[in-house]
Amino acid sequence: MNLKTGIIIVLLSMGTGSVALCQSYNNSGTDYVRPVSQQTQTIPNTYLSFGLGMGGYYPYTGASYVENPTISLMCDHTIFKHVGPGQVNVGGVLAYTSIYSNYTDYITNYNYEQRWDYYVFGTRFTYSLEPFNNKNMETYATVMVAYYLTTFKFASDDPNYAEPNDPGYSLKYGNVSNFFSPGIFLGFRSWLSPRSSIWLELGYGYTSVNFGASYRI
C-alpha cells in the first residue's frame, strides 16, 4: 500500500467517525451542556406539554367531596442555554379542575350539592439539568405564580335552605373568590426521542402530583 492510498483510507475513516458522532448528538434529547460547536441546531427549544394531575391547593367548604383530576396544558421556551450546568425555560400553564360535594342531612333527608370549578392561568420559570451525563434524562425545578378563576354552583331539594337555621343555609355559600397563588415543583423528564418526552412533577400549587408528555415544536 503506497502513501497516497494510506492517506485516502485515513481520510475516509475520519469522515465516517464524524458522521457517527453527529448522529449520536442528533439522537440525544437535550444539547444545552455541550460546547457551542457541538450543539444541535435543528431541534426546537419550545416544548408543548399535556399533563394530568392530582391534589393541589384549592379552597372549598364541604361535608364530603370528590376532587377530579387536574388537566393542564403547558408551553415552555428555552431562553438561556448555558446557566451553570443547565438551562432556563420560561412558559405558561392553563389548567382546569373541579371539586364536587354531595351532602344528605340525616334528619331531614334533604340533599345538598356543591360544585367548585377552578380555571388556572399561570406563568412558570424552570431550571433543568442533565444528571449523570445522561443526555436522555434531566431533572428540573419549577417556580410559578398562577391566577385562579373560580366558580361555584349549589343545588338542593330543600325548599327552606335559605333560612338561617336550615342545615343547607351555610352550604349554599362557597368560597368563590378569585385569587393568586404560588407554586413550586421538582420534576424528572425522560426523552424518548429528540422531540418527545414523558415527565413527572411533585410539589405544591395547582397539583401535588402531575405527569404527562411533551413534544418539541
Secondary structure, DSSP 8 states (H G I E B T S, - for coil): --HHHHHHHHHHHHHHHHHHHHHHHHTSS--TTS-GGG--SSS-SEEEEEEEEE--------SS-EE--EEEEEEEEEEEEEETTEEEEEEEEEEEEEEEEEEE-TTT--EEEEEEEEEEEEEEEEEEE-GGG-TTEEEEEEEEEEEEEEEEEEEES-TTTTSTTSTTTGGG------EEEEEEEEEEEEESSSSEEEEEEEEESS-SEEEEEEEE-
